[in-house]
Amino acid sequence: MATNGANYSDIQQLKDVKKPPKIEQMEQEMREMIDELREKHEEVNLEALALQSRILKLKDKYSTQGNDPVAHSQLKILISLEKEVSSIKNKIRN
Protein backbone atom coordinates (compact mmCIF):
# COMPACT_ATOMS: atom_id res chain seq x y z
CA MET A 1 0.00 0.00 0.00
CA ALA A 2 1.69 3.21 -1.17
CA THR A 3 1.03 6.59 0.38
CA ASN A 4 2.60 9.49 -1.49
CA GLY A 5 5.49 7.32 -2.60
CA ALA A 6 6.12 5.78 0.82
CA ASN A 7 5.05 2.31 1.72
CA TYR A 8 3.88 1.00 5.08
CA SER A 9 7.30 -0.21 6.20
CA ASP A 10 8.87 3.21 5.44
CA ILE A 11 6.21 4.93 7.51
CA GLN A 12 6.58 2.43 10.35
CA GLN A 13 10.37 2.93 10.37
CA LEU A 14 9.85 6.68 10.75
CA LYS A 15 7.48 6.09 13.66
CA ASP A 16 10.01 3.78 15.32
CA VAL A 17 12.80 6.38 15.22
CA LYS A 18 13.66 7.50 18.74
CA LYS A 19 13.28 11.23 19.21
CA PRO A 20 16.05 13.08 20.98
CA PRO A 21 15.20 13.89 24.62
CA LYS A 22 15.10 17.64 23.92
CA ILE A 23 12.46 17.18 21.25
CA GLU A 24 10.43 14.86 23.49
CA GLN A 25 10.57 17.42 26.30
CA MET A 26 9.55 20.24 23.97
CA GLU A 27 6.70 18.18 22.57
CA GLN A 28 5.48 17.33 26.08
CA GLU A 29 5.61 21.00 27.13
CA MET A 30 3.63 22.03 24.07
CA ARG A 31 1.04 19.33 24.68
CA GLU A 32 0.65 20.60 28.25
CA MET A 33 0.18 24.13 26.92
CA ILE A 34 -2.47 22.88 24.50
CA ASP A 35 -4.27 21.13 27.37
CA GLU A 36 -4.19 24.36 29.40
CA LEU A 37 -5.63 26.28 26.44
CA ARG A 38 -8.43 23.74 26.12
CA GLU A 39 -9.25 24.11 29.81
CA LYS A 40 -9.25 27.91 29.56
CA HIS A 41 -11.41 27.70 26.44
CA GLU A 42 -13.96 25.59 28.29
CA GLU A 43 -13.89 27.94 31.28
CA VAL A 44 -14.39 31.05 29.13
CA ASN A 45 -17.19 29.34 27.23
CA LEU A 46 -18.97 28.45 30.48
CA GLU A 47 -18.60 32.02 31.75
CA ALA A 48 -20.00 33.34 28.47
CA LEU A 49 -22.99 31.01 28.75
CA ALA A 50 -23.63 32.17 32.31
CA LEU A 51 -23.45 35.79 31.20
CA GLN A 52 -25.82 35.13 28.32
CA SER A 53 -28.27 33.54 30.74
CA ARG A 54 -28.16 36.59 33.03
CA ILE A 55 -28.67 38.91 30.07
CA LEU A 56 -31.69 36.91 28.87
CA LYS A 57 -33.29 37.01 32.33
CA LEU A 58 -32.79 40.78 32.51
CA LYS A 59 -34.14 41.23 28.97
CA ASP A 60 -37.27 39.30 29.96
CA LYS A 61 -37.65 41.48 33.04
CA TYR A 62 -37.29 44.79 31.19
CA SER A 63 -39.29 43.75 28.13
CA THR A 64 -42.44 43.33 30.25
CA GLN A 65 -42.35 46.89 31.57
CA GLY A 66 -44.21 48.45 28.65
CA ASN A 67 -43.28 51.96 27.55
CA ASP A 68 -41.04 52.76 30.51
CA PRO A 69 -38.12 54.78 29.04
CA VAL A 70 -35.69 53.42 31.64
CA ALA A 71 -36.62 49.85 30.76
CA HIS A 72 -36.28 50.66 27.07
CA SER A 73 -32.81 52.07 27.69
CA GLN A 74 -31.85 49.01 29.71
CA LEU A 75 -33.05 46.74 26.90
CA LYS A 76 -30.85 48.56 24.39
CA ILE A 77 -27.84 48.10 26.66
CA LEU A 78 -28.61 44.43 27.22
CA ILE A 79 -29.00 43.78 23.50
CA SER A 80 -25.63 45.42 22.90
CA LEU A 81 -24.03 43.31 25.63
CA GLU A 82 -25.65 40.18 24.23
CA LYS A 83 -24.10 40.89 20.82
CA GLU A 84 -20.68 41.39 22.40
CA VAL A 85 -20.89 38.08 24.26
CA SER A 86 -21.97 36.31 21.06
CA SER A 87 -19.06 37.87 19.21
CA ILE A 88 -16.61 36.68 21.86
CA LYS A 89 -18.06 33.17 21.78
CA ASN A 90 -17.70 33.08 17.99
CA LYS A 91 -14.07 34.19 18.23
CA ILE A 92 -13.38 31.47 20.77
CA ARG A 93 -15.08 28.87 18.59
CA ASN A 94 -12.93 29.79 15.61
C-alpha positions in Angstrom: 0.0 0.0 0.0 1.7 3.2 -1.2 1.0 6.6 0.4 2.6 9.5 -1.5 5.5 7.3 -2.6 6.1 5.8 0.8 5.0 2.3 1.7 3.9 1.0 5.1 7.3 -0.2 6.2 8.9 3.2 5.4 6.2 4.9 7.5 6.6 2.4 10.3 10.4 2.9 10.4 9.9 6.7 10.8 7.5 6.1 13.7 10.0 3.8 15.3 12.8 6.4 15.2 13.7 7.5 18.7 13.3 11.2 19.2 16.1 13.1 21.0 15.2 13.9 24.6 15.1 17.6 23.9 12.5 17.2 21.3 10.4 14.9 23.5 10.6 17.4 26.3 9.6 20.2 24.0 6.7 18.2 22.6 5.5 17.3 26.1 5.6 21.0 27.1 3.6 22.0 24.1 1.0 19.3 24.7 0.6 20.6 28.2 0.2 24.1 26.9 -2.5 22.9 24.5 -4.3 21.1 27.4 -4.2 24.4 29.4 -5.6 26.3 26.4 -8.4 23.7 26.1 -9.3 24.1 29.8 -9.3 27.9 29.6 -11.4 27.7 26.4 -14.0 25.6 28.3 -13.9 27.9 31.3 -14.4 31.0 29.1 -17.2 29.3 27.2 -19.0 28.5 30.5 -18.6 32.0 31.7 -20.0 33.3 28.5 -23.0 31.0 28.7 -23.6 32.2 32.3 -23.4 35.8 31.2 -25.8 35.1 28.3 -28.3 33.5 30.7 -28.2 36.6 33.0 -28.7 38.9 30.1 -31.7 36.9 28.9 -33.3 37.0 32.3 -32.8 40.8 32.5 -34.1 41.2 29.0 -37.3 39.3 30.0 -37.7 41.5 33.0 -37.3 44.8 31.2 -39.3 43.8 28.1 -42.4 43.3 30.2 -42.3 46.9 31.6 -44.2 48.5 28.7 -43.3 52.0 27.5 -41.0 52.8 30.5 -38.1 54.8 29.0 -35.7 53.4 31.6 -36.6 49.8 30.8 -36.3 50.7 27.1 -32.8 52.1 27.7 -31.9 49.0 29.7 -33.0 46.7 26.9 -30.9 48.6 24.4 -27.8 48.1 26.7 -28.6 44.4 27.2 -29.0 43.8 23.5 -25.6 45.4 22.9 -24.0 43.3 25.6 -25.6 40.2 24.2 -24.1 40.9 20.8 -20.7 41.4 22.4 -20.9 38.1 24.3 -22.0 36.3 21.1 -19.1 37.9 19.2 -16.6 36.7 21.9 -18.1 33.2 21.8 -17.7 33.1 18.0 -14.1 34.2 18.2 -13.4 31.5 20.8 -15.1 28.9 18.6 -12.9 29.8 15.6 
